[in-house]
Amino acid sequence: MLYTLLIKQGDQYSIEHIEESGSYFDMSLVLWDERKGPLPDDLQADYSLALRQQAERKETSAKKESAIRLLASTDWYIIRHVETGRAIPLDVLEKRKEARLILP
């Protein structure tokens, strides 16, 4: 059976859906456990913040994955340039520059 936890670690919130017999969580981080009743009114804002933060993390992760794929798919231009001196198209250089700005 799945149940929901609202977790806060530092300034980051998350909502975890876990199996009753599944993952271990540090219960000192748990703000709300669905098994103990409905979400209290005083945690509604925290729950909403957790949803927003998770969406932002998902979006950031998707952007990073896209940047990695772009760099990987255009690496051959760099190799060709190093090996032959043939110019790299300006649009490829610009896209690679933008992709590197996304990555740490």
C-alpha positions in Angstrom: 0.0 0.0 0.0 1.3 3.4 -0.9 1.2 6.4 1.4 2.5 10.0 1.3 5.0 11.8 3.4 5.8 15.6 3.4 9.5 15.9 4.1 11.6 19.0 4.8 15.4 18.9 4.7 17.0 22.3 5.2 15.0 24.7 3.0 14.0 22.0 0.5 10.6 20.2 0.7 9.6 17.0 -1.1 6.6 14.8 -1.3 7.4 11.1 -1.3 5.0 8.3 -2.2 6.3 5.1 -0.7 5.3 1.6 0.0 4.3 0.6 3.5 7.1 -1.9 3.7 9.5 0.1 1.4 12.0 2.8 1.9 13.4 4.1 5.1 13.1 7.8 5.9 14.6 9.8 8.7 11.4 10.4 10.5 12.8 13.6 12.1 12.5 15.1 8.6 8.9 14.2 8.1 6.4 17.0 8.6 3.3 15.0 7.7 2.6 11.3 7.4 -0.6 10.4 5.5 -1.1 7.4 7.7 -1.7 9.7 10.7 -4.6 11.6 9.1 -5.4 14.3 6.6 -3.0 17.1 5.9 -3.4 19.8 8.6 -4.3 23.3 7.5 -1.1 24.7 8.9 0.9 22.5 6.5 -1.0 23.4 3.3 1.5 26.1 2.4 4.4 23.7 3.0 2.7 21.1 0.8 2.2 23.7 -2.0 5.8 24.8 -1.7 6.9 21.1 -1.9 4.9 20.7 -5.1 6.5 23.8 -6.7 10.0 22.9 -5.6 9.6 19.4 -7.0 8.3 20.8 -10.3 11.3 23.2 -10.5 13.8 20.4 -9.8 12.1 18.2 -12.5 12.3 21.1 -15.0 16.0 21.8 -14.1 16.8 18.1 -14.5 15.1 18.0 -17.9 17.1 21.1 -19.0 20.3 19.5 -17.9 19.6 16.3 -19.6 18.7 18.2 -22.8 22.0 20.1 -22.6 24.0 16.9 -22.1 22.3 15.3 -25.1 23.0 18.4 -27.2 26.7 18.4 -26.2 27.1 14.7 -26.8 25.4 14.9 -30.2 27.7 17.7 -31.4 31.0 16.5 -29.9 31.9 15.1 -33.3 32.1 18.7 -34.7 34.8 19.4 -32.1 36.7 16.2 -32.8 36.5 16.9 -36.6 37.8 20.5 -36.0 40.7 19.2 -33.9 41.7 16.5 -36.3 41.1 18.3 -39.6 40.9 22.0 -38.8 37.5 22.2 -40.5 35.3 25.0 -39.0 32.5 24.3 -36.6 29.2 25.9 -37.7 28.4 29.0 -35.7 25.0 27.8 -34.8 26.5 24.7 -33.3 29.0 26.7 -31.3 26.2 29.0 -30.0 24.0 26.1 -29.0 26.9 24.4 -27.2 27.7 27.6 -25.4 24.1 27.9 -24.2 24.1 24.2 -23.1 27.3 24.7 -21.1 25.6 27.6 -19.2 22.9 25.2 -18.0 25.4 22.7 -16.6 27.4 23.1 -13.4 
